[in-house]
Amino acid sequence: MNKWILLIAMGLASAPVLQAQQVVERQGFEKRLTSFKAETNTHDFGEVPEEGGAVRYRFEFVNSGEVPVKILDVKASCGCTTPDWSKDEIKPGERGFVVAEYNPLNQPGQFHKTLTVSTNSEPNVTILNIKGVVKPKPRTAEEDFPAEAGRLRMKYRGFNINRITNEKPVVRKFEVYNQGDKPLAFNKKATEAPAHIGVAFEPQTLPAKSRGYIVLTYDAAARGELGWLTDNLVIHTNEPEGENRKVFTVSATVEEYFPPMTESELAQAPRLQLDRSKHEFGGVRQGNIAETEFTLTNTGQSLLNLRDIKSNCGCTVGVPEKKDLQPGESVKLKVSVNTEGRRGNQYQTVTIFSNDPTAPTQTLSLKVEVKE
């Protein structure tokens, strides 16, 4: 009996020693596992040509521990980076790898991507980085000038002057390209343009496979209207019959010019106030005319003049009771939408131009649900 008691007491006494030994062994094992490390965690590709195809870099790992290590997974931060890696266990003393492949196509500019490497070691995650700068591929004439008119290529099929005022004429240069094998000569004398649009060519004769400019001078004051305006422009060249006469559209959004004003001058200026800027007619049967009224008020201190009222299509009309409003005066603006030939939701606009220097252009938005 005493023998068994002695053996149990000895076992209990040795338990802490065994536990301590196990901790030391486990710590040593973990230490051996962490010996699997990349020789470098970052690679800089430098400048990479966009059209040169994918670039690759091989990250090397060394297992200097005492147990095999396995790469479990590698995940890239984007689809343009395709990883590959050692699939088999890497024995002590052997080398493993992770390959990062980056496709620069359609990725101009700087890039910085990561690969997350998961292993059965501790720590079990390693972050690898690749970076560089993608040099854009040279653009072709077809890419720069997608619109084509005979041998002449342009960025757009028309000329957009964009938003301007009627203070003074503005000059816009539009780059063009001669895609032909022969010089392209512009016939300035035969150019057909309205009086408010001046046309020039730089150069007058455009050499083959070269770029030049069509220069337009737009005089909005001479045009005499406000809002979005369009005109036709006809240019003649030395190309064969059928290609030598080119018809283009010139568009511009013209607003009234107001010179800089002092605070006291602004305080005395007219002010256009709308009772609302939107209206929904709801359901309207096709063929009927939807009508509503807006109230316009001059909240300023001098005469308000409604310069013009324009809609975005011929189906919508805005008619004011009068165009001159004294300070404090209000008028009704009748707006109608003709639904003939239309179906579904229709979105129309009516733009009001006035001599209010703070808001010379104001737009009303309309919605009609046309039912059959």
PLY file of the C-alpha trace (Angstrom):
ply
format ascii 1.0
element vertex 372
property float x
property float y
property float z
element edge 371
property int vertex1
property int vertex2
end_header
0.00 0.00 0.00
2.78 2.41 0.87
4.45 1.54 -2.43
1.46 2.71 -4.45
1.17 5.90 -2.48
4.83 6.62 -3.13
4.48 6.10 -6.88
1.48 8.46 -7.07
3.31 11.13 -5.09
6.32 10.88 -7.43
4.04 11.25 -10.47
2.40 14.34 -9.09
5.74 15.86 -8.31
7.06 15.30 -11.85
3.97 16.77 -13.63
5.16 20.41 -13.54
8.51 19.34 -14.91
6.88 17.52 -17.83
4.61 20.51 -18.59
7.56 22.87 -18.60
9.46 20.56 -20.92
6.49 20.43 -23.33
6.28 24.25 -23.41
9.98 24.51 -24.22
9.65 21.93 -27.00
6.57 23.67 -28.47
8.32 27.05 -28.42
11.33 25.54 -30.15
9.08 23.98 -32.80
7.33 27.29 -33.48
10.68 29.00 -33.69
11.76 26.55 -36.34
8.55 27.18 -38.35
9.14 30.94 -38.53
12.42 30.38 -40.34
10.56 30.33 -43.73
10.89 33.92 -44.97
11.02 35.82 -48.27
14.41 37.22 -49.26
12.62 40.47 -50.19
9.01 41.56 -49.71
8.91 44.31 -52.35
9.85 44.52 -56.03
9.85 47.69 -58.13
9.42 47.02 -61.86
10.27 50.64 -62.67
8.81 51.85 -65.98
6.74 49.25 -67.82
5.43 49.77 -71.40
1.68 49.29 -71.58
1.84 47.37 -74.85
4.82 45.20 -73.82
2.82 42.35 -72.30
2.79 41.01 -68.76
5.82 41.41 -66.48
6.85 38.86 -63.86
8.95 38.71 -60.74
9.88 35.61 -58.74
9.98 36.09 -54.96
12.32 33.50 -53.35
11.75 31.87 -49.94
14.26 29.83 -47.94
13.30 27.19 -45.41
16.16 27.36 -42.95
14.15 25.55 -40.29
13.97 21.91 -39.33
10.48 20.95 -40.57
8.81 21.08 -44.02
6.77 24.15 -44.90
3.89 24.37 -47.39
2.45 27.44 -49.12
-1.30 27.01 -48.73
-2.59 29.91 -50.87
-1.64 33.18 -52.57
-4.23 35.88 -53.17
-3.63 38.97 -55.32
-5.16 42.38 -54.60
-6.47 42.70 -58.18
-7.29 40.62 -61.22
-4.45 42.19 -63.20
-1.95 40.34 -60.94
-1.73 36.59 -61.52
0.25 34.63 -58.89
1.98 31.26 -59.08
3.84 29.47 -56.28
5.53 26.28 -55.06
2.80 23.67 -54.70
4.85 20.96 -52.96
6.19 20.99 -49.44
9.48 22.84 -49.07
11.89 20.74 -47.05
14.44 22.19 -44.64
17.27 23.80 -46.57
15.26 24.03 -49.81
13.86 27.07 -51.58
10.31 27.96 -52.52
8.90 30.75 -54.66
5.96 32.96 -55.41
5.68 34.47 -58.90
3.85 37.78 -59.32
2.64 38.55 -62.86
1.25 41.98 -63.70
-0.57 42.82 -66.93
-0.15 46.57 -67.69
-2.61 46.64 -70.61
-5.13 49.47 -70.12
-3.50 50.31 -66.78
-1.48 53.51 -67.47
0.12 55.29 -64.54
1.53 54.19 -61.21
0.57 50.85 -59.67
1.12 49.22 -56.28
-0.30 45.72 -55.80
-0.02 43.15 -53.04
0.02 39.35 -52.78
-1.05 37.71 -49.53
0.87 34.46 -48.96
-0.62 31.94 -46.52
1.58 29.11 -45.15
1.46 26.51 -42.37
4.19 28.36 -40.49
3.94 30.97 -37.77
3.19 33.74 -38.57
1.15 32.14 -41.35
0.64 35.28 -43.52
3.26 37.22 -45.50
2.51 40.29 -47.64
4.47 40.75 -50.88
4.44 44.03 -52.84
4.99 44.90 -56.48
4.99 48.42 -57.86
5.98 50.48 -60.88
4.78 52.92 -63.51
2.99 51.89 -66.70
4.04 54.01 -69.66
0.97 54.55 -71.89
1.16 53.10 -75.36
1.38 55.63 -78.21
-2.07 56.53 -79.50
-2.91 56.03 -83.16
-4.49 58.68 -85.36
-7.65 56.58 -85.48
-7.84 56.65 -81.67
-7.20 60.39 -81.45
-9.55 61.25 -84.34
-12.41 58.70 -84.39
-14.71 60.76 -86.65
-14.00 60.43 -90.37
-14.97 62.67 -93.31
-13.13 61.51 -96.42
-9.41 61.94 -95.85
-10.10 64.28 -92.94
-10.28 62.81 -89.46
-11.62 64.71 -86.43
-12.26 64.11 -82.74
-15.99 64.75 -83.24
-18.29 64.96 -86.24
-19.16 68.56 -85.35
-17.64 71.63 -83.70
-18.80 72.45 -80.17
-17.92 75.98 -79.06
-19.27 75.09 -75.57
-20.57 77.69 -73.11
-19.79 81.33 -73.97
-21.21 84.80 -73.44
-22.14 87.48 -75.96
-19.50 89.89 -74.63
-17.07 89.45 -77.54
-16.12 86.95 -80.26
-14.32 83.81 -79.09
-11.78 81.70 -80.96
-11.74 77.90 -80.81
-9.14 75.64 -82.46
-10.13 72.10 -83.45
-7.36 69.64 -84.24
-7.77 67.53 -87.40
-5.73 64.88 -89.21
-5.11 64.10 -92.88
-5.18 60.31 -93.06
-4.56 60.25 -96.82
-1.35 59.72 -98.78
-1.71 63.08 -100.53
-1.86 66.67 -99.26
-5.32 67.88 -98.26
-6.01 71.47 -99.35
-8.84 73.53 -97.84
-10.66 75.88 -100.22
-11.22 78.90 -98.00
-13.10 80.87 -100.68
-15.66 78.11 -101.09
-16.34 77.79 -97.35
-20.05 78.14 -96.52
-20.56 79.66 -93.06
-23.02 82.10 -91.44
-21.85 85.66 -90.96
-21.18 85.25 -87.23
-18.72 82.36 -87.75
-15.25 82.99 -89.18
-13.26 80.02 -90.53
-9.50 79.63 -90.94
-7.17 76.68 -91.57
-3.73 76.01 -90.06
-2.14 75.17 -92.43
-4.15 75.88 -95.56
-2.79 72.67 -97.09
-2.40 69.76 -94.70
0.43 67.34 -95.63
-0.27 63.62 -95.78
-0.36 61.80 -92.42
-0.12 65.06 -90.47
-2.14 67.15 -88.06
-3.49 70.68 -88.31
-6.30 72.91 -87.07
-9.63 74.27 -88.19
-10.01 77.60 -86.40
-13.47 79.05 -85.75
-14.25 82.57 -84.57
-17.75 82.74 -83.08
-19.47 86.11 -82.58
-22.42 85.48 -80.24
-23.51 89.11 -80.24
-23.84 89.00 -84.02
-25.83 85.75 -83.71
-28.31 87.69 -81.59
-29.80 84.78 -79.64
-29.31 83.08 -76.30
-29.31 79.43 -75.29
-28.18 76.34 -77.17
-27.66 77.30 -80.82
-26.64 75.32 -83.90
-25.46 76.33 -87.38
-24.29 74.49 -90.47
-20.74 74.84 -91.75
-19.63 73.54 -95.15
-15.93 73.05 -95.89
-14.57 72.31 -99.37
-11.32 70.42 -100.05
-9.33 69.19 -103.07
-10.66 65.64 -102.70
-12.54 63.87 -105.49
-16.17 64.69 -106.22
-18.41 63.31 -103.49
-15.82 63.76 -100.75
-14.77 67.36 -101.33
-17.87 68.95 -99.76
-18.11 68.32 -96.01
-21.08 69.47 -93.92
-20.63 69.97 -90.18
-22.66 71.35 -87.27
-21.37 74.20 -85.12
-23.02 74.39 -81.70
-22.71 76.80 -78.80
-24.50 77.63 -75.55
-24.72 81.41 -75.35
-25.43 83.34 -72.17
-25.78 87.07 -71.69
-22.69 88.90 -70.47
-22.91 91.07 -67.38
-19.95 93.26 -66.45
-18.65 93.13 -62.87
-21.00 94.96 -60.51
-20.53 96.51 -57.08
-22.63 95.42 -54.12
-24.75 98.56 -54.37
-25.31 97.96 -58.11
-26.33 94.36 -57.44
-28.73 95.53 -54.75
-30.49 97.69 -57.37
-30.52 94.99 -60.06
-33.61 93.00 -61.13
-34.19 89.53 -59.64
-36.16 86.71 -61.24
-37.88 84.41 -58.74
-39.85 81.30 -59.75
-42.65 79.84 -57.65
-41.17 76.39 -58.43
-38.67 74.84 -60.80
-40.33 71.44 -61.41
-43.75 70.15 -62.39
-45.09 66.61 -62.85
-48.25 66.37 -64.95
-48.96 62.78 -63.98
-50.77 60.54 -66.45
-51.86 62.17 -69.73
-53.53 60.28 -72.57
-51.52 60.25 -75.79
-52.51 63.03 -78.17
-53.70 65.40 -75.46
-51.94 68.60 -74.43
-50.74 68.91 -70.84
-50.79 72.45 -69.48
-49.64 74.22 -66.34
-48.67 77.70 -65.13
-45.59 79.00 -63.36
-45.44 82.32 -61.53
-42.51 84.61 -62.28
-41.79 87.51 -59.92
-39.36 90.40 -60.06
-38.04 90.65 -56.50
-35.36 93.17 -57.51
-35.26 96.95 -57.56
-35.27 97.66 -61.32
-37.04 96.53 -64.49
-36.79 92.80 -65.25
-36.81 91.82 -68.91
-37.43 88.25 -70.06
-34.96 88.06 -72.92
-36.14 84.75 -74.31
-37.89 81.49 -73.40
-36.84 78.26 -75.09
-37.78 74.60 -74.75
-35.68 71.55 -75.55
-38.13 70.29 -78.18
-40.90 71.56 -80.43
-43.52 69.68 -78.40
-43.12 72.06 -75.45
-44.05 75.75 -75.46
-43.69 78.44 -72.79
-45.56 81.73 -73.20
-45.40 84.55 -70.61
-48.18 87.09 -70.15
-45.60 89.85 -70.66
-41.83 90.19 -70.86
-41.20 93.35 -68.80
-41.80 93.17 -65.05
-41.63 96.16 -62.73
-40.13 95.67 -59.24
-42.51 93.50 -57.20
-44.59 92.54 -60.23
-45.55 88.92 -61.05
-46.71 87.29 -64.29
-47.93 83.86 -65.32
-45.88 81.65 -67.65
-48.12 79.16 -69.45
-46.35 75.94 -70.36
-47.85 73.22 -72.55
-46.59 69.82 -73.69
-48.07 68.15 -76.78
-48.06 64.36 -76.27
-48.93 63.50 -79.89
-46.76 60.58 -81.07
-45.14 60.10 -77.67
-45.36 57.33 -75.10
-44.08 56.55 -71.64
-42.32 59.04 -69.38
-41.37 62.26 -71.12
-38.87 64.72 -69.61
-38.88 68.24 -71.04
-37.28 71.55 -70.08
-38.10 75.22 -70.54
-35.23 77.69 -70.14
-35.86 81.30 -69.16
-33.30 83.97 -70.10
-33.49 87.32 -68.33
-31.44 90.36 -67.36
-31.08 89.13 -63.77
-27.28 89.39 -63.40
-27.16 86.81 -60.60
-29.17 84.13 -62.43
-29.58 85.06 -66.10
-30.48 81.47 -67.07
-33.07 79.44 -65.13
-34.56 76.11 -66.17
-37.97 74.54 -65.53
-38.16 70.73 -65.51
-41.31 68.92 -66.65
-42.36 65.29 -66.46
-45.32 63.77 -68.34
-46.44 60.15 -68.19
-48.02 59.54 -71.60
-50.64 56.79 -71.61
-52.13 55.15 -74.68
0 1
1 2
2 3
3 4
4 5
5 6
6 7
7 8
8 9
9 10
10 11
11 12
12 13
13 14
14 15
15 16
16 17
17 18
18 19
19 20
20 21
21 22
22 23
23 24
24 25
25 26
26 27
27 28
28 29
29 30
30 31
31 32
32 33
33 34
34 35
35 36
36 37
37 38
38 39
39 40
40 41
41 42
42 43
43 44
44 45
45 46
46 47
47 48
48 49
49 50
50 51
51 52
52 53
53 54
54 55
55 56
56 57
57 58
58 59
59 60
60 61
61 62
62 63
63 64
64 65
65 66
66 67
67 68
68 69
69 70
70 71
71 72
72 73
73 74
74 75
75 76
76 77
77 78
78 79
79 80
80 81
81 82
82 83
83 84
84 85
85 86
86 87
87 88
88 89
89 90
90 91
91 92
92 93
93 94
94 95
95 96
96 97
97 98
98 99
99 100
100 101
101 102
102 103
103 104
104 105
105 106
106 107
107 108
108 109
109 110
110 111
111 112
112 113
113 114
114 115
115 116
116 117
117 118
118 119
119 120
120 121
121 122
122 123
123 124
124 125
125 126
126 127
127 128
128 129
129 130
130 131
131 132
132 133
133 134
134 135
135 136
136 137
137 138
138 139
139 140
140 141
141 142
142 143
143 144
144 145
145 146
146 147
147 148
148 149
149 150
150 151
151 152
152 153
153 154
154 155
155 156
156 157
157 158
158 159
159 160
160 161
161 162
162 163
163 164
164 165
165 166
166 167
167 168
168 169
169 170
170 171
171 172
172 173
173 174
174 175
175 176
176 177
177 178
178 179
179 180
180 181
181 182
182 183
183 184
184 185
185 186
186 187
187 188
188 189
189 190
190 191
191 192
192 193
193 194
194 195
195 196
196 197
197 198
198 199
199 200
200 201
201 202
202 203
203 204
204 205
205 206
206 207
207 208
208 209
209 210
210 211
211 212
212 213
213 214
214 215
215 216
216 217
217 218
218 219
219 220
220 221
221 222
222 223
223 224
224 225
225 226
226 227
227 228
228 229
229 230
230 231
231 232
232 233
233 234
234 235
235 236
236 237
237 238
238 239
239 240
240 241
241 242
242 243
243 244
244 245
245 246
246 247
247 248
248 249
249 250
250 251
251 252
252 253
253 254
254 255
255 256
256 257
257 258
258 259
259 260
260 261
261 262
262 263
263 264
264 265
265 266
266 267
267 268
268 269
269 270
270 271
271 272
272 273
273 274
274 275
275 276
276 277
277 278
278 279
279 280
280 281
281 282
282 283
283 284
284 285
285 286
286 287
287 288
288 289
289 290
290 291
291 292
292 293
293 294
294 295
295 296
296 297
297 298
298 299
299 300
300 301
301 302
302 303
303 304
304 305
305 306
306 307
307 308
308 309
309 310
310 311
311 312
312 313
313 314
314 315
315 316
316 317
317 318
318 319
319 320
320 321
321 322
322 323
323 324
324 325
325 326
326 327
327 328
328 329
329 330
330 331
331 332
332 333
333 334
334 335
335 336
336 337
337 338
338 339
339 340
340 341
341 342
342 343
343 344
344 345
345 346
346 347
347 348
348 349
349 350
350 351
351 352
352 353
353 354
354 355
355 356
356 357
357 358
358 359
359 360
360 361
361 362
362 363
363 364
364 365
365 366
366 367
367 368
368 369
369 370
370 371
